[in-house]
Structures are given as C-alpha cells and as structure tokens.
Amino acid sequence: MIFNLRSAVSVLLICSLVAGLARAADEQTDELGPEGVYRMQPSFEKSEVVIVPPEEIKTGLAYNYYNRQLGRRAWGFAQEDGSFQYAFGEGTVLPTNLFDLRITAELRSMLLERGSPGLEQALATTGGTPAVRLDAAGQWSLLLARTSARVFDLETAHRWEWHGRRRVAVLHTYGDQWQRIGGRYRPATGPVVFLPIGCSAIRAGSAALVMRTPE
C-alpha cells in the first residue's frame, strides 16, 4: 500500500531549503488506519509513505506506527521486540540518518543538488548530518544547525536528549513532565500559580534552568 505525502523529499533529505514545511504523519497517515508500520520513500518526481514488512523494520530507526495509548498514529523508534519507543510530539528533533531512507547515493546527490546547490559539498566538509524538528501541525522542518536527537514523548510527557550514545532526561525544578505551550516547553507538574491579571494559572517551576540527568 502506498500513500502520497506533500513535499516529503524536503523533509527527509533536506533537499529543498525553499520548499517550506513537509507534512508528516499527524494528519495524512491517520487515514491509513491502525494497521501497519510505514516509512517514507523519496524519489525525484514524488515521495510516498510505504508499508514496511515486519522483517524489514530496523531497530533504532524512526517509523510511523499506530499508538494505542494515544489512539492515533505517531512516529517512534523501532525496538527489537517489534514494539515502538516514544510517541514523538511537538519539539522532537531528529538527525535525518535516524529515518529508514532507502535511496542510492546517486539519487541523494541529485536531490540535494536540485534543492540546494552546494549543500552536499558543505555537508561533506563539515561532517554534519541535517536534522529536522516536528512542529505542532505535524510537520518536519529543517534545522540549519547541527544537533543531536531530542525527543518529547507524548505518552509520558518526558523529554530526552542524546549526548553521543548516552540518553539523558531533561528535568525542571518540580519534576520530569513537560507540556508545549506557544511553541515552548513548560513544566507540567508543580504548584499552580495564579497570575495577578485575569484568572489565568500557570505551573510553577523553571523551564529555563533545566537539569539533565542520565537515565
């Protein structure tokens, strides 16, 4: 089964710096239903999301799967037992080499040159890997700076970062659960503080002075 996605090439290969955002799984892969695991397949003319046989799923890479706790499809890392770890939420950042991209070096070069002349040479010089960030609309957008993986897990409201191969938890002053408000991380636990103007309330705790501890 194959399902077309808009501008998926620019998402997965960072082939076009002017193509804008690329639609990820939140809206369109919901139409696929609860069955099957999917990956994106770029090509020169169009890109598709393709079902992956269980025996071809690669541990540690990101796929789209049905998350029963959330009741919808999400992206997550494949595990050896066939399950998936995390349900990526807004703010998740992944280097593109964590997706299961099955293309030739020649096609990759063609796409990079078409989308951003000179990008492939720049990457070869710096040794960097492009990265993308998931936004509130379910779209992956290009990050211009080199970065490691950072995951916001919708199932647990936890945040994780990778420093090399070491995963660390991101904590705030009142715990380890977060929420995204206005495109920023805010503590999801801790005392409730009422603002002096109006009836709005916020969680106390510092989201600026965070702690990072090994798992």
Secondary structure, DSSP 8 states (H G I E B T S, - for coil): -EEE-TTHHHHHS---SSS--EE-HHHHGGGG-SS--EEEE--SS--EEEE--GGG--TTSEEEEEETTTTEEEEEEE-TTS-EE--B-TT-EEEGGGB-----HHHHHHHHHHHSTTHHHHHHHHT---EEEE-TTSEEEEESS----EEEBTTT--EEEEETTEEEEEEBTTBS-EEEETTEEEESSS-EEE-SSSS-EEE-S-SSS-EEEE-
